[in-house]
């Protein structure tokens, strides 16, 4: 009979054994996962890793990394990233993944984390309440499609850990309205990943950006494992980004360069001008843990988009998950408020929407046509949804 232990948090002493399991199924080389995703697999943070042991051996693992989403307009929402879902093939089919995810859902509830995100198979994780959410564009850019002749620029440098360059990169990232919030140590960890190479123009303290015609600061981080590379994060001035795109196309022997970005990014016209093609797809999968905390964190975005629409109606919406208390959203020409219940608006004038977790994710974050019938007829739902968020691929757990 198998002696089972867990789900429980891993210990620091168990970290090497845990990483052997993960490298076996994901990285295929010792130390690969830790070097490629250091912000997830930090031996000093074993509290981010839940495991199940069979006869004293780690046989199943799921990580949960606390993250903070910037929702723009002063809002933030805690969102735990799920990753490293792995079970030794000898023990699959025993429900260990379900047990580990349930373990993390309980801890998210205790921590008051409103959201969780992951990638992976939609059907596999839909059972737990995860659904496609948000959107992203992927552009394909080649030397032939580049509008003009790609040229190497003497103002471009490669980030090599220098602190003033990191300060420039981090400062640019902090201006993105939709992102994961990072401190300096977080920047250092993200840009220190084994699989990323970061190019910078106009860095603070760099003599490469000293000429009068040098563009304002910008950066891009890209994979470096093949001749078909992906830009996983970027930011900065339009002129700086164009300089960087031309530079990497000129100096690297690339088949093609892919760029992943939110559709509403300021750089969209620049990327579209230089791309041979692009397509849209869902961004990540989200699970709502606390609806009221989620809507409170996005209140500023809801209000900004509502007021920008120019509509002046007054109304109230009540959203609810089947197992949760209803959350009221009231709006008028002055703004938007979020709170429990339906507020002071007459119930006959209130839009009431109760759906399960997946449908609520689709309503709030999904593609508009999937929930058009729910949004139709309510001024706020029609104008302020879907909500916007973005996690750069450089930070996917």
C-alpha positions as CSV (number, residue, x, y, z in Angstrom):
1,X,0.0,0.0,0.0
2,X,1.3,3.4,-1.0
3,X,2.1,5.8,1.9
4,X,0.8,9.2,0.8
5,X,1.8,12.6,2.3
6,X,0.2,15.9,1.3
7,X,-0.9,18.1,-0.3
8,X,1.5,20.3,1.7
9,X,4.1,23.0,1.1
10,X,7.5,21.8,0.0
11,X,10.5,22.4,2.2
12,X,13.7,24.1,1.2
13,X,15.5,20.8,1.7
14,X,13.1,19.1,-0.8
15,X,13.7,21.8,-3.5
16,X,16.4,19.9,-5.5
17,X,14.2,16.7,-5.6
18,X,11.2,18.8,-6.7
19,X,13.2,20.4,-9.5
20,X,14.4,17.0,-10.8
21,X,10.7,16.1,-11.3
22,X,10.0,19.4,-13.1
23,X,13.1,19.3,-15.3
24,X,12.2,15.7,-16.3
25,X,8.9,16.8,-17.8
26,X,9.5,20.4,-18.9
27,X,13.1,21.4,-19.3
28,X,14.8,18.1,-20.1
29,X,18.1,19.4,-18.7
30,X,19.2,19.7,-15.1
31,X,18.6,23.2,-13.7
32,X,16.6,24.2,-16.8
33,X,13.4,25.3,-15.1
34,X,15.1,27.2,-12.3
35,X,17.3,29.1,-14.8
36,X,14.5,29.7,-17.3
37,X,11.9,30.8,-14.8
38,X,13.8,32.1,-11.7
39,X,10.8,34.2,-10.5
40,X,8.9,30.9,-10.0
41,X,11.5,28.5,-8.9
42,X,13.3,30.3,-6.2
43,X,14.8,28.0,-3.5
44,X,14.3,30.7,-0.9
45,X,10.5,30.6,-1.6
46,X,9.5,27.0,-1.1
47,X,6.1,28.4,0.2
48,X,5.2,28.8,-3.5
49,X,5.3,25.1,-4.1
50,X,2.8,22.4,-3.1
51,X,3.7,18.7,-3.4
52,X,2.4,15.2,-2.8
53,X,4.8,12.5,-1.7
54,X,4.3,8.7,-2.3
55,X,6.5,6.5,-0.1
56,X,8.7,9.5,0.7
57,X,9.2,10.5,-2.9
58,X,7.8,13.8,-4.5
59,X,5.5,12.6,-7.2
60,X,3.2,15.6,-7.9
61,X,3.7,19.4,-7.9
62,X,1.8,22.6,-8.5
63,X,3.3,26.1,-8.0
64,X,1.3,29.2,-7.1
65,X,3.1,32.6,-7.4
66,X,1.5,35.7,-5.9
67,X,1.5,38.5,-8.5
68,X,-0.1,42.0,-8.6
69,X,-1.8,43.2,-11.7
70,X,-1.8,46.9,-12.5
71,X,-5.3,47.6,-13.8
72,X,-4.6,51.2,-14.7
73,X,-6.2,54.4,-13.2
74,X,-4.7,53.6,-9.8
75,X,-6.1,50.1,-9.5
76,X,-4.3,46.9,-8.6
77,X,-5.5,43.3,-8.2
78,X,-3.7,40.3,-6.6
79,X,-3.5,37.4,-9.1
80,X,-1.8,34.1,-8.3
81,X,-0.1,32.5,-11.2
82,X,-0.4,28.7,-11.4
83,X,2.5,26.8,-13.0
84,X,4.7,23.7,-12.9
85,X,1.7,21.3,-12.9
86,X,3.5,17.9,-13.1
87,X,2.8,14.4,-11.8
88,X,5.2,11.5,-12.2
89,X,3.7,9.3,-15.0
90,X,3.6,6.3,-12.6
91,X,1.0,8.1,-10.4
92,X,-1.2,9.9,-12.9
93,X,-4.9,9.4,-12.8
94,X,-5.1,9.4,-9.0
95,X,-6.5,12.9,-8.7
96,X,-3.3,14.5,-7.3
97,X,-3.5,17.6,-9.6
98,X,-7.1,18.2,-8.3
99,X,-5.9,17.8,-4.7
100,X,-3.1,20.3,-5.2
101,X,-5.2,22.9,-7.0
102,X,-7.8,22.6,-4.2
103,X,-5.0,23.2,-1.7
104,X,-4.1,26.4,-3.5
105,X,-7.7,27.6,-3.9
106,X,-8.1,27.3,-0.1
107,X,-4.9,29.3,0.4
108,X,-6.0,32.0,-2.1
109,X,-9.3,32.3,-0.1
110,X,-7.3,32.7,3.1
111,X,-5.1,35.4,1.5
112,X,-8.0,37.2,-0.1
113,X,-6.5,36.8,-3.6
114,X,-9.3,37.8,-6.1
115,X,-7.8,36.1,-9.2
116,X,-5.7,33.2,-10.5
117,X,-4.2,32.8,-13.9
118,X,-2.6,30.0,-15.9
119,X,-2.0,28.7,-19.4
120,X,-2.6,25.2,-20.6
121,X,-5.5,23.2,-21.9
122,X,-8.9,24.9,-21.7
123,X,-10.9,21.7,-21.2
124,X,-8.5,20.4,-18.5
125,X,-8.6,23.5,-16.4
126,X,-12.2,24.6,-17.2
127,X,-13.4,22.0,-14.7
128,X,-11.8,24.2,-12.0
129,X,-13.4,27.4,-13.1
130,X,-10.6,28.7,-15.5
131,X,-11.7,30.3,-18.8
132,X,-10.1,32.2,-21.6
133,X,-9.7,35.8,-20.7
134,X,-8.2,38.9,-22.3
135,X,-6.7,39.2,-25.8
136,X,-3.3,39.6,-27.4
137,X,-1.9,40.2,-30.8
138,X,1.1,38.3,-32.3
139,X,2.9,40.2,-35.1
140,X,5.4,38.5,-37.5
141,X,8.2,40.9,-38.6
142,X,11.0,40.0,-41.0
143,X,13.7,41.9,-42.7
144,X,11.7,41.9,-45.9
145,X,8.5,43.1,-44.2
146,X,10.3,45.9,-42.2
147,X,9.2,49.3,-43.6
148,X,12.6,50.6,-44.7
149,X,16.1,49.0,-44.5
150,X,16.9,47.5,-41.1
151,X,20.1,49.1,-39.8
152,X,22.4,48.4,-36.9
153,X,22.5,51.3,-34.5
154,X,25.5,52.3,-32.4
155,X,23.1,53.6,-29.7
156,X,21.9,50.0,-28.9
157,X,23.4,48.0,-26.1
158,X,22.7,44.5,-24.7
159,X,21.7,44.5,-21.0
160,X,24.3,42.6,-19.0
161,X,23.2,43.2,-15.5
162,X,24.4,46.9,-15.3
163,X,22.3,48.7,-12.7
164,X,21.8,52.0,-14.5
165,X,20.5,50.1,-17.5
166,X,18.2,48.1,-15.3
167,X,16.9,51.3,-13.8
168,X,16.0,52.6,-17.3
169,X,14.2,49.3,-18.2
170,X,12.4,49.2,-14.9
171,X,11.3,52.8,-15.2
172,X,9.9,52.2,-18.6
173,X,8.0,49.1,-17.5
174,X,6.5,51.0,-14.6
175,X,4.8,53.3,-17.1
176,X,2.8,50.5,-18.7
177,X,-0.8,50.8,-17.5
178,X,-1.5,47.1,-17.7
179,X,1.3,44.9,-16.4
180,X,2.5,42.9,-13.4
181,X,3.8,45.2,-10.7
182,X,7.6,44.7,-10.1
183,X,10.2,46.1,-7.8
184,X,13.9,46.4,-8.8
185,X,14.7,42.9,-7.6
186,X,11.8,41.6,-9.7
187,X,13.2,43.4,-12.7
188,X,16.6,41.9,-12.1
189,X,15.1,38.4,-11.8
190,X,13.0,38.7,-15.0
191,X,15.7,40.0,-17.1
192,X,18.2,37.5,-15.7
193,X,16.4,34.5,-17.2
194,X,18.5,32.1,-19.1
195,X,16.2,32.3,-22.2
196,X,16.0,36.1,-22.6
197,X,18.3,38.7,-24.2
198,X,17.4,42.3,-23.7
199,X,18.4,45.2,-26.0
200,X,18.2,48.8,-24.8
201,X,18.5,52.2,-26.4
202,X,19.0,55.4,-24.4
203,X,19.8,53.8,-21.1
204,X,20.7,56.1,-18.2
205,X,24.5,56.6,-17.9
206,X,25.2,55.0,-21.3
207,X,27.5,56.8,-23.7
208,X,25.8,55.0,-26.6
209,X,22.8,57.2,-26.2
210,X,24.7,60.4,-25.8
211,X,24.3,61.8,-29.4
212,X,21.7,64.4,-30.1
213,X,19.9,62.2,-32.6
214,X,19.6,59.2,-30.3
215,X,16.0,58.2,-29.7
216,X,14.3,58.4,-26.3
217,X,14.7,55.2,-24.1
218,X,13.2,51.9,-25.1
219,X,13.9,48.2,-24.6
220,X,12.9,44.8,-25.9
221,X,13.5,41.3,-24.5
222,X,13.5,38.4,-26.8
223,X,14.1,34.6,-26.7
224,X,17.5,33.5,-28.0
225,X,17.2,29.8,-28.7
226,X,16.6,29.7,-32.4
227,X,16.5,31.8,-35.6
228,X,12.8,32.3,-35.1
229,X,12.6,34.5,-32.0
230,X,9.8,36.0,-29.9
231,X,9.8,39.5,-28.3
232,X,8.4,38.7,-24.9
233,X,8.4,42.2,-23.4
234,X,9.0,45.7,-24.6
235,X,8.4,49.3,-23.8
236,X,9.5,52.9,-24.4
237,X,9.4,55.5,-27.1
238,X,8.1,54.7,-30.6
239,X,11.4,55.9,-32.1
240,X,13.4,53.8,-29.7
241,X,11.4,50.7,-30.4
242,X,11.7,51.2,-34.2
243,X,15.5,51.6,-33.7
244,X,15.6,48.4,-31.7
245,X,13.5,46.4,-34.3
246,X,15.8,47.6,-37.1
247,X,18.9,46.8,-35.1
248,X,18.0,43.2,-34.2
249,X,16.9,42.4,-37.8
250,X,20.1,43.8,-39.1
251,X,22.6,42.1,-36.7
252,X,20.9,38.8,-36.1
253,X,20.4,36.1,-38.8
254,X,16.7,35.6,-38.1
255,X,14.1,33.7,-40.1
256,X,11.4,35.8,-38.4
257,X,10.7,37.9,-35.4
258,X,7.4,37.5,-33.4
259,X,6.0,40.2,-31.1
260,X,3.3,39.5,-28.5
261,X,1.5,42.6,-27.2
262,X,-1.9,43.8,-26.0
263,X,-4.1,45.0,-28.9
264,X,-4.5,48.5,-27.3
265,X,-0.8,49.2,-26.8
266,X,0.5,52.5,-28.0
267,X,3.0,50.7,-30.2
268,X,0.3,48.9,-32.2
269,X,0.5,51.2,-35.3
270,X,4.3,50.8,-35.3
271,X,4.1,47.0,-35.1
272,X,1.4,46.8,-37.7
273,X,3.4,49.0,-40.1
274,X,6.4,46.6,-40.0
275,X,4.6,43.3,-39.7
276,X,4.0,40.9,-42.6
277,X,0.9,39.6,-40.7
278,X,-0.6,39.4,-37.3
279,X,-3.4,37.6,-35.5
280,X,-5.4,37.9,-32.3
281,X,-6.0,35.2,-29.7
282,X,-7.1,34.9,-26.1
283,X,-4.4,36.0,-23.7
284,X,-4.5,33.8,-20.5
285,X,-7.0,31.8,-18.5
286,X,-8.5,33.3,-15.4
287,X,-10.4,32.0,-12.4
288,X,-12.3,34.4,-10.2
289,X,-11.9,33.7,-6.5
290,X,-13.4,36.8,-5.0
291,X,-15.8,38.8,-7.2
292,X,-16.2,41.8,-5.0
293,X,-12.4,42.3,-4.5
294,X,-11.9,41.8,-8.2
295,X,-14.4,44.4,-9.2
296,X,-13.1,46.8,-6.6
297,X,-9.6,46.5,-8.1
298,X,-11.0,47.3,-11.5
299,X,-13.3,50.1,-10.4
300,X,-11.0,52.8,-11.7
301,X,-10.8,51.2,-15.1
302,X,-14.6,50.7,-15.2
303,X,-15.2,54.3,-14.3
304,X,-12.7,55.7,-16.8
305,X,-14.1,53.8,-19.7
306,X,-17.7,54.6,-18.7
307,X,-17.0,58.3,-18.4
308,X,-15.0,58.3,-21.7
309,X,-18.0,56.8,-23.5
310,X,-19.9,60.1,-22.9
311,X,-23.1,58.2,-21.9
312,X,-25.1,59.8,-19.1
313,X,-27.6,57.0,-18.1
314,X,-28.0,56.0,-14.4
315,X,-28.2,52.4,-13.5
316,X,-27.3,49.5,-11.3
317,X,-26.0,46.0,-12.0
318,X,-25.9,43.0,-9.6
319,X,-23.3,40.4,-10.5
320,X,-23.1,37.1,-8.6
321,X,-21.4,33.7,-8.6
322,X,-23.8,30.8,-7.7
323,X,-22.0,30.2,-4.4
324,X,-21.2,33.9,-3.5
325,X,-22.9,37.1,-2.4
326,X,-24.1,39.5,-5.1
327,X,-21.9,42.5,-5.9
328,X,-23.6,45.7,-6.9
329,X,-22.2,48.2,-9.4
330,X,-23.8,51.6,-9.7
331,X,-23.1,54.2,-12.3
332,X,-24.3,57.6,-13.4
333,X,-22.9,60.7,-15.1
334,X,-20.6,61.2,-12.0
335,X,-18.8,57.8,-12.0
336,X,-19.0,54.2,-10.9
337,X,-19.1,52.6,-7.5
338,X,-18.7,49.0,-6.4
339,X,-20.1,47.3,-3.3
340,X,-22.1,44.4,-1.9
341,X,-25.8,44.3,-2.8
342,X,-27.7,46.4,-5.3
343,X,-27.4,49.8,-3.6
344,X,-30.1,52.4,-3.7
345,X,-31.4,51.9,-7.2
346,X,-35.0,50.6,-7.5
347,X,-34.8,46.8,-8.1
348,X,-36.9,47.1,-11.2
349,X,-34.2,49.2,-12.8
350,X,-31.4,46.8,-11.8
351,X,-29.7,44.4,-14.2
352,X,-29.2,41.1,-12.4
353,X,-26.6,38.7,-13.8
354,X,-25.8,35.4,-12.0
355,X,-23.4,33.0,-13.8
356,X,-20.9,30.4,-12.9
357,X,-17.1,31.2,-12.7
358,X,-16.3,30.5,-16.4
359,X,-19.3,32.4,-17.7
360,X,-18.5,35.3,-15.4
361,X,-14.9,35.4,-16.7
362,X,-16.2,35.4,-20.2
363,X,-18.5,38.3,-19.3
364,X,-15.9,40.4,-17.6
365,X,-12.8,39.5,-19.7
366,X,-13.8,37.5,-22.7
367,X,-14.3,38.3,-26.3
368,X,-17.4,40.6,-26.6
369,X,-19.4,38.4,-29.0
370,X,-19.3,35.4,-26.6
371,X,-21.4,37.3,-24.1
372,X,-23.1,39.8,-26.3
373,X,-26.6,38.8,-25.1
374,X,-25.6,39.5,-21.4
375,X,-24.0,42.9,-22.2
376,X,-26.8,44.0,-24.5
377,X,-29.1,46.5,-23.1
378,X,-27.0,47.6,-20.1
379,X,-25.1,50.8,-20.8
380,X,-22.1,50.1,-18.5
381,X,-21.7,46.5,-19.6
382,X,-21.8,47.6,-23.3
383,X,-19.2,50.3,-22.9
384,X,-16.8,49.3,-20.2
385,X,-16.3,45.6,-20.9
386,X,-14.3,43.6,-21.5
387,X,-11.9,44.5,-18.8
388,X,-8.2,44.9,-19.8
389,X,-5.2,43.3,-18.3
390,X,-1.9,41.9,-19.6
391,X,0.9,39.7,-18.3
392,X,4.0,39.9,-20.5
393,X,5.2,36.4,-21.7
394,X,8.5,37.1,-19.9
395,X,6.6,36.7,-16.6
396,X,4.3,33.7,-17.4
397,X,4.4,31.3,-14.5
